Amino acid sequence: MKFHPIAIVGILLMAGGVAALIHPQMAMPAKKQEIQVGEGKAIIETRRIVTFPRPFSVLLILAGAGQAFLTCKVRHRI
C-alpha cells in the first residue's frame, strides 16, 4: 500500500471535524485595550467566540475520509 502525502491533509480534516464535534466553540482574542484609571491602568481584553455547526463538522469528517481513502487506494497495473 502506497501512502500519498495528500492523505495527510485528509487525516487532518478528519481530526479537525472530530475536534469541532467534541468542542464546537472556540474563543479567539479580538481586541486588547489599556485604559488609564486614576494612577493605575486597566487592561480590557475582548474575545470572539466562533461556533462551528454540526453539519460543518460532519462535512469535514466526510471530506477528509474521502480524500484519505481515495489517495491511499492501491492501483494494480496489468
C-alpha positions as CSV (number, residue, x, y, z in Angstrom):
1,M,0.0,0.0,0.0
2,K,1.5,3.3,-1.1
3,F,0.8,6.3,1.2
4,H,0.2,9.5,-0.7
5,P,1.2,12.8,1.0
6,I,-2.1,14.4,0.2
7,A,-3.7,11.7,2.5
8,I,-2.2,13.7,5.4
9,V,-4.5,16.6,4.6
10,G,-7.4,14.2,4.7
11,I,-6.4,12.9,8.1
12,L,-6.0,16.5,9.4
13,L,-9.5,17.3,8.0
14,M,-11.0,14.3,9.8
15,A,-9.2,15.3,13.1
16,G,-10.5,18.9,12.7
17,G,-14.0,17.6,12.2
18,V,-13.9,15.4,15.2
19,A,-12.4,18.2,17.3
20,A,-15.2,20.5,16.1
21,L,-17.8,17.9,17.1
22,I,-16.3,17.5,20.6
23,H,-15.7,21.2,21.3
24,P,-17.8,23.3,18.9
25,Q,-17.0,26.7,20.4
26,M,-13.6,28.4,20.1
27,A,-12.6,31.6,21.7
28,M,-10.3,33.9,19.7
29,P,-8.8,37.1,21.0
30,A,-10.3,40.1,19.2
31,K,-9.0,43.3,20.9
32,K,-6.8,44.4,23.8
33,Q,-7.1,47.9,25.2
34,E,-5.4,49.8,28.0
35,I,-7.4,52.4,29.9
36,Q,-5.9,54.9,32.4
37,V,-7.9,54.8,35.6
38,G,-6.6,57.3,38.1
39,E,-3.0,56.3,38.7
40,G,-3.3,52.7,37.5
41,K,-4.0,51.1,34.2
42,A,-6.8,48.7,33.4
43,I,-6.4,46.2,30.6
44,I,-9.6,45.2,28.7
45,E,-9.4,42.2,26.5
46,T,-12.3,41.2,24.4
47,R,-12.7,37.7,22.8
48,R,-14.7,36.5,19.9
49,I,-16.4,33.1,20.2
50,V,-16.7,31.2,17.0
51,T,-19.3,28.3,16.9
52,F,-18.9,25.5,14.4
53,P,-22.2,24.0,13.3
54,R,-22.6,20.2,13.4
55,P,-23.2,19.8,9.7
56,F,-19.9,21.6,9.0
57,S,-18.1,19.2,11.3
58,V,-19.7,16.2,9.6
59,L,-18.8,17.6,6.2
60,L,-15.1,17.9,7.3
61,I,-15.0,14.3,8.5
62,L,-16.6,13.0,5.3
63,A,-14.3,15.1,3.1
64,G,-11.2,14.0,5.0
65,A,-12.2,10.3,4.9
66,G,-12.9,10.5,1.2
67,Q,-9.6,12.2,0.5
68,A,-7.6,9.8,2.6
69,F,-9.4,6.8,1.1
70,L,-9.1,7.9,-2.5
71,T,-5.4,8.8,-2.3
72,C,-4.4,5.7,-0.4
73,K,-6.2,3.4,-2.8
74,V,-4.0,0.6,-4.2
75,R,-3.9,0.6,-8.0
76,H,-2.8,-2.6,-9.8
77,R,-1.4,-2.2,-13.3
78,I,-1.9,-5.0,-15.8
